[in-house]
Amino acid sequence: MPKLEVMDNIFSKVIKNKEYIFEKVYYGTELKFHVIEKDSNPRIEFRMFKEESGQWKIHAQALPNYIWESELGFSDAIEEQD
C-alpha cells in the first residue's frame, strides 16, 4: 500500500454558499485532494483525483446531489489554488 504523505497545502473555498476545506495529499506519487464540507452534520468528505483530461473528478461514492452538482466548482477551485 502506498505511503500517505500530507503536505502543508490546505485551503478553503466557498462554493454555492458552503465552505469547503481542500487538503493536498500524495499517495506515493499520485496527487489527490481530500475535500471536507465545513460545519456539515453529518460530516461530508470525499477525495478528488485528476483525470487524463486534466479535470479533477470526485471518486465514486454515495454523496448528496448538491456535491455532485458542484464537481466542476471543486475542480476549478483546485486549479486556481494549484
DAWO-V990368 format. One line per field, one symbol per residue. phi: phi as a letter, one per 40 degrees, with the letter a starting at -180 (. if undefined). psi: psi as a letter, one per 20 degrees, with the letter a starting at -180 (. if undefined). A space follows every 10 residues. Layout:
# DAWO-V990368
phi = ???
psi = ???
This chain:
# DAWO-V990368
phi = .cccbcccbb abacbfgbcb bbbcbbbgbc cbbcbbccgc accbaabbbc cdcgccbccd acbcdccccc dcccdccccc cc
psi = pqppoprjnp rqpppljqpq ppppqpndip prppppopkq orppqrqqqp rhiiqpqppp roqqhhghij ghhggggghh h.
